[in-house]
Amino acid sequence: MLDTVTGVSSHWAATTTPTDLAYRSDMCRSIKTLRPPFIDAATEADVQAAALQYVRKVSGFRAPAAHNREAFDHAVSEVSAATATLLAALEVRGQR
């Protein structure tokens, strides 16, 4: 049986780990890869847009209600920072 929210079978959801979920190819489809060779360099706007899409996906809200706005914005900021840190630390082999 498919879960109507995630589109995942209940058996699959019950037998997966958080790491498995991180590598699902259909999760957050609108978030683009932000490292070379997929793009030359990620801008701050690229990182912010990816963070916003991620928080929207995870929270289930396109735009939060006023009482959730602070938590939503804080999450976007934290995800942006983590993304920037990750991209700065990645070593892409074969790149000059």
C-alpha positions as a Markdown table, in Angstrom:
| # | Residue | x | y | z |
|---|---|---|---|---|
| 1 | Met | 0.0 | 0.0 | 0.0 |
| 2 | Leu | 1.3 | 3.5 | -0.9 |
| 3 | Asp | 1.5 | 6.3 | 1.6 |
| 4 | Thr | -0.5 | 9.2 | 0.2 |
| 5 | Val | 1.9 | 11.8 | 1.6 |
| 6 | Thr | 5.3 | 10.2 | 0.6 |
| 7 | Gly | 4.2 | 8.0 | -2.2 |
| 8 | Val | 6.3 | 5.2 | -0.6 |
| 9 | Ser | 5.1 | 1.7 | 0.1 |
| 10 | Ser | 4.4 | 1.1 | 3.8 |
| 11 | His | 6.7 | -2.0 | 3.7 |
| 12 | Trp | 9.6 | 0.1 | 2.2 |
| 13 | Ala | 9.1 | 2.9 | 4.7 |
| 14 | Ala | 9.1 | 0.4 | 7.6 |
| 15 | Thr | 12.4 | -1.2 | 6.5 |
| 16 | Thr | 14.5 | 1.8 | 5.6 |
| 17 | Thr | 17.0 | 3.8 | 7.6 |
| 18 | Pro | 17.5 | 7.6 | 7.5 |
| 19 | Thr | 20.5 | 7.0 | 5.3 |
| 20 | Asp | 18.4 | 5.1 | 2.8 |
| 21 | Leu | 16.0 | 8.0 | 2.6 |
| 22 | Ala | 18.9 | 10.4 | 2.0 |
| 23 | Tyr | 19.7 | 8.6 | -1.2 |
| 24 | Arg | 16.2 | 8.2 | -2.7 |
| 25 | Ser | 16.4 | 9.6 | -6.2 |
| 26 | Asp | 12.9 | 11.0 | -6.2 |
| 27 | Met | 13.3 | 13.1 | -3.0 |
| 28 | Cys | 13.3 | 16.9 | -3.5 |
| 29 | Arg | 13.4 | 16.6 | -7.3 |
| 30 | Ser | 13.5 | 20.4 | -7.8 |
| 31 | Ile | 16.7 | 20.8 | -5.9 |
| 32 | Lys | 19.6 | 20.9 | -8.3 |
| 33 | Thr | 23.1 | 19.6 | -7.8 |
| 34 | Leu | 25.3 | 22.6 | -6.7 |
| 35 | Arg | 28.8 | 21.3 | -7.3 |
| 36 | Pro | 31.0 | 21.0 | -10.4 |
| 37 | Pro | 30.8 | 19.7 | -13.0 |
| 38 | Phe | 27.0 | 20.1 | -12.8 |
| 39 | Ile | 27.4 | 23.9 | -12.4 |
| 40 | Asp | 30.6 | 26.0 | -12.4 |
| 41 | Ala | 30.0 | 27.6 | -9.0 |
| 42 | Ala | 27.0 | 27.8 | -6.7 |
| 43 | Thr | 25.9 | 31.3 | -5.8 |
| 44 | Glu | 24.5 | 32.3 | -2.5 |
| 45 | Ala | 21.1 | 32.6 | -4.2 |
| 46 | Asp | 21.5 | 29.0 | -5.5 |
| 47 | Val | 22.2 | 27.7 | -2.0 |
| 48 | Gln | 19.3 | 29.7 | -0.5 |
| 49 | Ala | 16.9 | 28.4 | -3.1 |
| 50 | Ala | 17.9 | 24.8 | -2.5 |
| 51 | Ala | 17.5 | 25.3 | 1.2 |
| 52 | Leu | 14.1 | 26.8 | 0.8 |
| 53 | Gln | 13.0 | 23.9 | -1.4 |
| 54 | Tyr | 14.3 | 21.4 | 1.1 |
| 55 | Val | 12.5 | 23.0 | 4.1 |
| 56 | Arg | 9.3 | 23.3 | 2.0 |
| 57 | Lys | 9.6 | 19.6 | 1.2 |
| 58 | Val | 10.3 | 18.4 | 4.8 |
| 59 | Ser | 7.8 | 20.7 | 6.5 |
| 60 | Gly | 5.1 | 20.1 | 3.9 |
| 61 | Phe | 4.4 | 23.9 | 3.7 |
| 62 | Arg | 5.0 | 26.0 | 0.6 |
| 63 | Ala | 4.7 | 29.0 | 2.9 |
| 64 | Pro | 4.2 | 28.7 | 6.7 |
| 65 | Ala | 1.5 | 30.2 | 8.8 |
| 66 | Ala | 2.5 | 33.3 | 10.7 |
| 67 | His | 3.0 | 31.3 | 13.9 |
| 68 | Asn | 5.5 | 29.0 | 12.1 |
| 69 | Arg | 7.3 | 31.7 | 10.1 |
| 70 | Glu | 10.3 | 32.1 | 12.6 |
| 71 | Ala | 10.9 | 28.4 | 12.8 |
| 72 | Phe | 10.6 | 28.0 | 9.0 |
| 73 | Asp | 13.0 | 30.9 | 8.3 |
| 74 | His | 15.5 | 29.7 | 10.9 |
| 75 | Ala | 15.5 | 26.2 | 9.3 |
| 76 | Val | 16.1 | 27.8 | 5.8 |
| 77 | Ser | 19.1 | 29.7 | 7.3 |
| 78 | Glu | 20.5 | 26.7 | 9.0 |
| 79 | Val | 20.2 | 24.5 | 5.9 |
| 80 | Ser | 21.8 | 27.2 | 3.8 |
| 81 | Ala | 24.7 | 27.4 | 6.1 |
| 82 | Ala | 25.2 | 23.7 | 6.2 |
| 83 | Thr | 24.9 | 23.5 | 2.4 |
| 84 | Ala | 27.6 | 26.2 | 2.0 |
| 85 | Thr | 29.9 | 24.4 | 4.4 |
| 86 | Leu | 29.4 | 21.1 | 2.6 |
| 87 | Leu | 30.1 | 22.7 | -0.8 |
| 88 | Ala | 33.2 | 24.4 | 0.4 |
| 89 | Ala | 34.6 | 21.2 | 1.9 |
| 90 | Leu | 33.9 | 18.9 | -1.1 |
| 91 | Glu | 36.9 | 17.8 | -3.2 |
| 92 | Val | 35.8 | 17.1 | -6.7 |
| 93 | Arg | 38.4 | 14.9 | -8.3 |
| 94 | Gly | 39.4 | 15.6 | -11.8 |
| 95 | Gln | 38.6 | 19.3 | -11.5 |
| 96 | Arg | 41.3 | 21.8 | -12.2 |
